[in-house]
Amino acid sequence: MTHLAPSFLGKNVFMDGEKQQRYVVKYEDGAGKKTIDVLLFDQDTPVIFAVLDYDGRFLDSFFLSNRTTKASGEALAKYEEIQGRKKQHKVTQDDLKDALKPESQAKMKNKNIQKLLRDEFLEDIKHHWPSRLITLQREENGASDSLIMEALDEAVEKANPKKAYDFIRSHRLDDFLPKLGLEVPEHPEMLEKAAEDFFYEGKGKPLHGYLYHAAVALPTDRTETVEQLLVRAEQLDREHGTNGLKRLLTIFSKKLKEEDNGPMTEWLKEVTVDPQLRQSVVQAIKKS
């Protein structure tokens, strides 16, 4: 089980003690590394390249006007490629400011704004690009139910589940993980990936929600995947003091009754032969 890399997109950085000069992280890349390459911007201009550790400490940094390295060149090239694509989108600066508000407060002068935002997210998800919309949302402290976040919710639901998962993980949009649990019946391999990545994050809350949604969507006859769900829920309970195993068993018990598939005790015999899990299940049922 791992600890995930953070996302620094939208973070303010002050390079002087007086906090007069503010820079913003608008590009990051931590793929396959234990460090994160970032570009710091003054307004819309990238001016500093830096390498950060997971705690946000600067391991290296320099002004792009003074120096160039392979890593900084690759970061700039990727950023310029992304910007080239963004210029083709019909989203104005006024639209972006409006998108920080919930629909009830937004001016909505651009009637297509929601579709444009969703399509931009879909492109970012497809190419695994650092999102300027998420950067803006964080930098400007957008509303939790802003047009941006609503569009993200729609995009995650519409996108390829595996790519949506990678996007959520890399941008640390942990609150969006639970809904992806609904994809477990079609993509059971994602279960172990999510469990490995998010086990220690948020005291287990995002993963707990993911397992819950997976249980809601999973048929009772998918016994191998059901066992994986129960094992992970039991591990979460032991590590974080959650009540996940009981919740999952309640879901499956209700399904069994609706399907008239016999007593739960017989079903559990098909699900697992693991003595520790069986003991935990019995204890959880007694607490019901």
Buried (B, 14 or more C-beta within 10 A) or exposed (E): EEEBBBBBBBBEBEBEEEEEEBBBBBBBBBEEEEBBBBBBBEEEEBBBBBBBEBEEEEEEBBEBEEEEEEBBEEBBEBBEEBEEEBEEEEBEEEBBBBBBBBBEEBEBEBEEBBEBBBBBBBBBBBEEBBBBBBBBBBBBEBBEBBBBBBBBBBBBBEBBBBBBBBBBBBBBBBBBBBBBBBBBEEBBEBBEBBBEBBBBBBEBBBBBBBBBBBBBBBEBEBBEBBBBBBBBBBBBBEEBEBEBBBBBBBBBBEBBEEEEEEEBEEBBEEBBEBEEBBEBBEEBBEEE
